[in-house]
Amino acid sequence: MKNIFSRLSPPPGPASDRRDFLRNAGLGGLSLGFMFDKKPGRFSAEQEMEFITQKVSRDSKPADLRITDLRVAVLSGVPFSSPIIRIDTNQGLVGWGEVRDGASANYALMLKSRLLGKNPCNVDQIFKQIKQFGGHSRAAGGVCGVEMALWDLAGKAYNVPAYQLLGGKFRDYVRLYADTPEADTYEGFAQNMKKRKDQGYTFLKMDFGIGMLAGQPGMLVNADNWSVKQQWNDRESGKLGNYANTKHPFTRIQVTKKGLDKLVEHVGKVRDIVGYDTPLAADHFGHFDVNTAIQIGKAMEPFRLAWLEDLVPWFYTDQWKQITDAIETPTITGEDIYLKEDFIKLIDAKAIDMIHPDLASSGGLLETKKIGDYAEEKGIPMAMHFAGSPISMMANVHCAAATENFVALEHHGVDVVGWEDLITGMKPITDKGFVKVPDKPGLGVELNEEVAKKFLKKGATWFAPTDIWNTKDSADREWS
């Protein structure tokens, strides 16, 4: 008996103390029988240990965790179309992820055969095996959505929040920046801005560009043969081609002095409404060349904008450097870049002042943290683009918490009724323009299926079986 007790606690005193000790240690009368009754065939050491540890949680044994299924449900209006990923395991743990807004659920489903039977806790190993199936912008959605779900599962398996697995957190609250909808009048826009401030947002973003000048005489050169107001309509074909799919330098659209004055007037009025104590960023300018981008950038300098975003496509590194060197307002790009390598090119070329990854395109939590860490070493801040459901937001929040040079995270669904009810485990999600970093395991939230079903895309199925995607039918190795 002495050896048994010496492993558990200092030697007990009187008999009554010994009984209390045994009771507190979870060794009741049955366990006493285990210890004292050693007749052959009665109780094994394994049975005794099983009884002693009966109160220990066995919900998760990380080393034995395996992926058994992947299913999707496509939500609409959250604020855009977002496929939600559910990864099931042999231990009942469920991991949630999200394919980027506007992307196909098939980008995730085609990965299922590469995931079945794997331990989701080996996140980096799995990511390196599937990252070849991602691409820039929406094509990255499957890989990134799966990566989110893997971190959710790993955190749940080890009972720690995802940020802890990324190395811990630099902050307890993540700052949001809010898009603000346009209005027909400045009075209406002023009301929208006041609403944002009343909601507590301390960082705002607006859209302005050549679309608001289109159709007005003397504002634009060479715009009549382009559908300038259809910046996102990639299906409408004009005489010169589809405007949405024509890269900026090739439209040969220019802004006149009259057009620049109109933009200056517009931004000046918005700045007066917002005030100068609140950071105000700008995006969505239209498709024009680097020269026009510089002219607009210089015209905006009196208003001390937080940044000018995506003036030209991200892959024109030399043009970005031309713009950045020519203007005083910070430049930023990156929401469509997949993986760290192309961010590194922009950073090393000193082509931009800030980076702007969208975690659902850039590679997921760990890859985005690597991107942020590289930028931080070079003195470059990181804002984060986001336009999805609360599932993807929480993935962003954990990454933002774990990355030192983080500035602010976009929130594109501020005005979506019911958005905050799409998940459980966190109420409210946003509070006065900030999100408190959750300390619950994994991403810290679960999909609220009752509410989410109300957002199910017309004609979509609700986490239906996906057995057609179970079988791997190709060799994936990228080298010989």
N, C-alpha and C positions, 0 to 999 in steps of 0.2 A: 504493500500500500504506500509505503514511503516514496518509492520511485514514481508511482502514478501521480501522487499529489505534488511532488517536487516539480513536475513538468507544467502544472497548472497554476500554482500559486505558492507562496510561502507556507510551510507546514501549518495546518490548522490547529487550533487549541482544543478546548473541551469538546465532548461529544456533541453538545447542542450547536457549537460553532461549526463542527464538521457537517452537520445536517444542513445548516443554513448555507454553507459554502457549496454543498452539492446541489442544493435547490437553485441557488443563484447561477450556478454554472450550467444549468440545464440538465443536470444528472439526477432525475427523480428516482423513485423506487425501482422502476424497470431497469434503469442503468445500473443501480446497485446490484441488481440481479446479474447483469452482464459481468460486473467486475468480480463478484464473489462466487457465482456459480460457474465453475469451469469444467463441468462434466462433459465428456466427449459428446459431440454431436448436438450440443444445445445451442450455443451462440458463437458466431464467428467474429473475428476482429473487425471485418468489414461491416457486419450488422451493427456492432457496437458504435463504430464511428458514424454510421449513417444516422443512428439515433441521436448521438451527441450533437451532430451538426444539423439536426432537423429544422432549426430556425434560420439557417443560412440560406440566402436567396440562391435558387438554382435556375432563375429565369434565363440567365445567360452564361454560357461557358464559351468565352471568346475564341479559344483555340479550336473549338468544335463547330463554330458557327458556319453555316453554309447557305448560299443563295439557292432558293428553290423555284422562284417565279419572278417575273416582271410583267406588270400590266400598266395600262395608261387610261386616263379619262381626260378628254380635251374640254377645257373650260373656255367660255367666250365672255368678253366684256370685263376682263379683270386686270387691267383695262382693255387689253387686246385678247387675242387667242393664245392660250397657254396650255400645253399638254402637261398634266401632272403625272409623275411616275410613282408607282408603288413597287418596291422590291420586298418580297417575302423571304423568310428564312426558315430553316428547320427547327428553330427554337421559338417561333412565334413573334420574334421581333420584326417590325416593319420599318422600312426606310422610305422617306419621302424626298422627291426631287422634282425638278421642273425644267422642261425644255423651253428654250427662250421664246419670248413672245413672237408670234407670227411664223414659227417654224413647225415643220411636220413632226408628228409623233413617231413616224417611221425612223427618224434619225436615232431614236432611243430603242425602238423595238428590234432593229437589226443587230443591236448589241447583245440581245438576250442570250443567244447561243454561246457567246464568249464569256458570259457571267455565271451561268448555271454551274453549281457545284463548287464555286470559289468562295473563299473566306472573305467577306466584305471588309474585314478589319485591315486587310492588306491593300489599303487604298492606293498608295503610290504604285505598287506593283501592277494592280489592275489598270490604273490610269495609263501607265506606259504601254500596256498591251492594247488598249482600245483607242488611244489618242490619234492613231493613224486614220481613224474613221471620222474625224472631225475636220472642219474647214473654217474659213473665216465667216463671220457673221452668223446667220441662222444655221449653217451647216455644222456648227459646233454644238448645237443645242442638245443632241443626244448624249455626247460624251460628257458635257458639263452637267446635264441633269442627272445622269447616273452618278457622277462624282459627288454631287450634293447628297444623294441618297446614301452613298457609301459612308460619308462622314456622319450622317444621321445614325446609321446602324452602328458604326464603330463607337460613337459616343454613348449610345444606349447600351452596347455590350459592356463597356468599361465604366458606365455610370458617371460620365463626365460630359460637360458641354463641349461642343465642337471646337470652340476657340482654344480650349485647354490642350487639345490634341495638336493644335497649330503652334503651340509654344506659349500660350497664355495671352492675356489681354493688356493693352495699353490704356484702355478707357472703359468706363462703366456705361457710358451713353454714346450712341452714334447719332451724329447730327444729320438731318435730312435737308435737302434742298427741293423745293416744290415748283413744278411747272405751274404756270398761271394761264388759264384760258383767255384767249382774246375776246374782245367785245366790239360791237358795232360803233361805239362811241368811247371817248376817253372817260366819260363819266361812268360808263359801264365797266370799263377796265379798272377804274379807280375802286369801284365797289368790289371787284374780284380781288384786287390787291389788299383791300381792307379786310376781306374775308380771310385771306391767307395770314395776315398779321394777327387777326383775332384768334386764329387757330394756333398761333404761337410760332409760326415758321420764321426763322431768323436768316434764311438764305433762299433767294428766289431766282427763277430763270424765266426768260421770255423768248418768244420766237419773233424774229422780224427778218425781212429779206426782200428780194426782188419780186416775190409773188404779190406783195401788197402794192407794187408799182405797176404791175402788168395792166395793160388796157388804158392807162392814163397817158395822154399825149406828152411827148418830150421827155419821158422818164427813162426809157430803155432804148438801146440800139440793138437791132437784129433780134427782137423778141417776138415779132408778129408770127413767125413761122414755127414757133415752139409753144407747147402748152405749158407755159411758165407756172400757171396756177395749179397744175397737176403734178406736183413734185413727187408724189407717192404713187401715182397711177402708172404702173408698169405695163399696162395692157393697151393703153390708148396710143395709137401710132399716128404721128403727124407727117407732114410733107418731108421734113428733114430727119425723121426718126422719132423714137420714143424719148421724150425729154427726161423722164425719170431714170432711164437706163443709159443716158448719154453722159459720159464723164465730163466733169466741169470744164476742162480747157477746150473741149471740142464743140461747145455750143456757140462760141464767139459772141455771147451776149455781153454788153457793156452797160454800165450805169452812167447817165449823164450828170452834169452838175446839178441840174434841176432835181434829178432823182436822188442824188446824195443829200441835197438840202431837205428833201422830204423825209428821208430816213433819219437825218439829224433831228428834225422837228419832232418826229415820232418818239425816238428814244429819249429826247430831252423831256418831253411831257411825261413819259413813263418814269423817268428818273425823279422828276419832281413829285410824282405820286408816291413812289416807293421811299424816297429820301435817300440820303447818302450814308446813313448809318447801317443800312442793310446791304449785304453783298447781292449784286444782280448780275447774273450770267446771261449769255445770249447764244442762240442756236438757230439752225435751219434758215440759211441765207439764200439758197438757190444754187444753180449751176452756172458758174462763170469762172474766168481764168484768174491766175495768180495776181495779175496787175490790178484787176477790179477788187480782188480780196484786200490788197494793200490799201487801195483808195478808201474802201469802206472802213478798214481797220483804223486808218489815220483819222477819218471823220468821227469815229467813236471815242477817241482818246479823252475828250473833256468829261466824259461821263463815268470814268473809272469803273468800267465793267469788270466783273470778276474774271471773266474769260470770254473769248470768241471761239466757238466750237465748230469743228468740221467745216472750215471754210473751203477746203479742197479735200479730195479723198486721202485717206490716211497713208496710202502707199507712195504718194509723191513726196518722198523725204526731202529732196532738194527744194521743191516748191515751198514746203512747210518752213524750211530754214530761211528762204527768201522773205516769207511773210513775217516770221518771228523776228528776224533781224531788222525789219523795216518799221515795225510798229511797237508801241509801248504797252498796249493792252496784252495780257497773257493769252497765249494760244494753247489749245487743247484738242486732242483727238484720241481715238482708240476704242470706241465702243464696238467696232466690228472686227477687231484684231483677235486672232486665235493663237494662243501660246506666247511665250515670253520673247521669242527670238525677234519678232518684228517690232516689239516695244523697245528692245535693246538697240536696234538700228536707229530709231528715232531719237532715243536718249543720247546715244553715243555721238550722233551727228549734231547734237544741240539744236535740233530742229523744232522742238516744242518746249513750252514752259511748264506744262502739266500733262499728266497722262489720265486717261478716262476709260479704263476697262469696264466692260459689262461682264460680270462674273459668269453669266450664262453663255458667253461666247469666248471668253479669254482662257478658259480651261478649268473653271471651278475654283474651289476655295484655296487649295494649296498652290496651284499655279499662279493664281492672282496675288496671293501673298508673296510669292517669289518675284513677281513683276513689281509689286510695290516695294519690296526690299531692295531690289536692284536700283529702282528710281531713287529711293531714299538715300542710298550711298552716293548718288550723283547730285543730290540736292534738289530733286524734282518731286513736287507734291503729287498726290493721287486723289482725284475725285472718282466716284463710281457711278456708272450709268445703270439704270434699272427701270424696267417697265413691265413688271409681272405681278404674280399673286403673292400673298404673304409667305408661301413656302420658299420661293426664291429670295424674297426680302430677308428672311431669317438667315439664309445661307450667306447673303451679303453682310448682314450685321455681324456674324461671327468672324468673317474675314476682315471686316473693317476694324473690329475690336482688336484683332491680333496684328494689325499692320500699322507701324509707327507713323508713317507720313500721310495717313488718311486725312482728308479734308471734310468731305460731305458725300452723302449717298442720295441719289435721285429718288423721288417718290412720285410716280406718274399716276397713281390711282387714288389721289386724295379725294376726288369727288365721286368715286364709285360707291353707290349705296350698297351696303352689305359687305364691303371689302374686308373690314376688320373681323367679320363673323366667319370668314372662310376657314379659320383655324381655331383650335382650342388650345388651352395651356398658357395663354397670355392675353390679358385684358387690362388696359387697352394696348394695342400694338404701338401706336404712336401717341406721344404726349407732348404737346406744345413744341412740335418740330423735332423731337428726339425719340429714339427708341432705346429703352433700357436693355442692356445686353443680358439675355436670359442665362440662368445658371442651371437649368434643367438639362438632362442628358441629351446628346445629339444636337439637333437644331433647336430643340426646346419646345416644339409645337407639334400638333397632330392635325391632319385635315379634318375639318368639320363636314362630314359627308352629307349630313342633312341639308346644310346651307349650300355646299358646293354643287349638289345636284341641281339646284335652281339655276346655276350658271353653265350647266352642261351644254356644249355646242349642239345645235340642231343636227340631228342625224348621227351624233356620236354615241358610243356605247360607254357604259359605266364599269370600268375595270373588268372588261370581258376577258375570257381566256385567250391566251396568245400562243397556243401550242404550235401554230404554224411557224413561229420564229424560234422553236426550240433547237433545231438541228443546224449545226455549223456546216457549211458546204463549200468552204474555201480554205486555202492555206494563207495565213496572214503574215508570215515572217517577211520582213522588209529587206533582208540581206541574204547572201548566199555564202 
